[in-house]
């Protein structure tokens, strides 16, 4: 049912799945710890607000900590390998933002599935089969 205890648990699941997967994206992109913490704290909410994305917030924090320059943007065109790109502050900020968003998107799909399944609202697989 829809008890307050179930709703709090659903929120906890939503918060944890989004935060952990978005933070994991930051870690995989070798982002700053503060960027990973930002992803953990905002990812749950940004999937509920159409005009915000976890990567925007994470990217701002990463840029604040990395301090990219115009030279970084210019040097990006000279990169020959992915390793060269990863050593470029501008590219790394973009990659960290993208990976935070990717983690949050996966968190949305997985979160909906887990919450629906756990609450017994509807079997998502049966719902998809009936739609398709």
C-alpha positions in Angstrom: 0.0 0.0 0.0 0.8 3.7 0.2 1.7 3.9 3.9 4.1 6.7 5.0 6.7 4.0 5.9 6.5 2.6 2.3 6.8 6.1 0.8 9.8 6.9 2.9 11.5 3.6 1.9 10.6 4.3 -1.7 12.3 7.8 -1.3 15.3 6.1 0.3 15.6 3.7 -2.6 15.2 6.5 -5.2 17.8 8.7 -3.4 20.4 5.8 -3.0 20.1 4.4 -6.5 20.4 7.8 -8.2 23.1 9.1 -5.9 25.3 6.0 -6.0 25.0 5.5 -9.8 25.6 9.2 -10.6 28.6 9.3 -8.2 29.9 6.1 -9.7 29.9 7.8 -13.1 31.9 10.7 -11.6 34.4 8.2 -10.1 34.8 6.3 -13.4 35.5 9.6 -15.1 38.1 10.3 -12.4 36.3 13.4 -11.1 37.0 15.2 -7.9 35.6 13.8 -4.6 33.5 16.9 -4.1 32.0 16.3 -7.6 31.1 12.8 -6.6 29.5 14.0 -3.4 27.6 16.6 -5.3 26.3 13.9 -7.6 25.3 11.8 -4.6 23.3 14.7 -3.1 21.5 16.1 -6.2 20.9 13.2 -8.6 17.7 12.1 -7.0 16.1 15.5 -7.4 17.4 16.4 -10.8 15.5 13.5 -12.4 12.3 14.9 -11.1 12.9 18.4 -12.5 12.9 18.6 -16.3 15.1 21.7 -16.5 17.9 20.4 -14.3 20.4 17.6 -14.7 22.9 16.1 -12.2 25.7 16.7 -14.6 25.1 20.5 -14.7 25.7 20.7 -10.9 28.5 18.2 -11.0 30.2 20.0 -14.0 30.0 23.3 -12.2 31.7 21.8 -9.1 34.3 20.1 -11.2 35.0 23.3 -13.1 35.4 25.2 -9.9 37.9 22.7 -8.6 39.8 22.2 -11.9 39.8 25.8 -13.1 39.9 25.2 -16.9 41.4 27.9 -19.2 40.9 29.0 -22.8 44.2 27.2 -23.4 42.7 23.9 -22.3 40.0 24.3 -24.9 42.5 25.2 -27.6 44.8 22.3 -26.7 41.9 19.8 -26.9 42.1 19.9 -30.7 45.7 18.7 -30.4 44.9 15.6 -28.4 45.8 12.4 -30.3 44.7 9.8 -27.7 42.0 9.4 -25.1 44.8 9.6 -22.5 45.7 13.1 -23.9 42.1 14.1 -23.7 41.8 12.9 -20.1 44.8 15.1 -19.2 42.9 18.1 -20.6 40.9 19.9 -17.8 38.1 21.1 -20.2 37.5 17.6 -21.6 37.6 16.1 -18.1 34.9 18.4 -16.9 32.6 17.6 -19.8 33.3 13.8 -19.3 32.5 14.0 -15.6 29.2 15.9 -16.3 28.2 13.3 -18.9 29.0 10.4 -16.7 27.1 11.9 -13.8 24.1 12.3 -16.1 24.4 8.8 -17.5 24.5 7.3 -13.9 21.4 9.3 -13.0 19.5 8.2 -16.1 20.3 4.5 -15.3 19.2 5.3 -11.7 15.9 6.5 -13.0 15.2 3.3 -15.0 16.5 1.0 -12.3 14.8 3.0 -9.5 11.4 2.9 -11.1 11.7 -0.8 -11.7 12.9 -1.6 -8.1 10.3 0.6 -6.4 7.4 -0.6 -8.5 8.4 -4.2 -8.0 9.0 -3.8 -4.3 5.7 -2.0 -3.7 3.9 -4.5 -5.9 2.2 -1.7 -7.8 2.5 -3.4 -11.1 5.0 -5.8 -12.7 6.9 -3.4 -15.0 7.7 -6.2 -17.5 3.9 -7.0 -17.8 3.2 -3.3 -18.2 5.7 -3.0 -21.1 4.4 -6.1 -22.8 0.8 -4.7 -22.6 2.0 -1.4 -24.1 4.0 -3.0 -26.9 
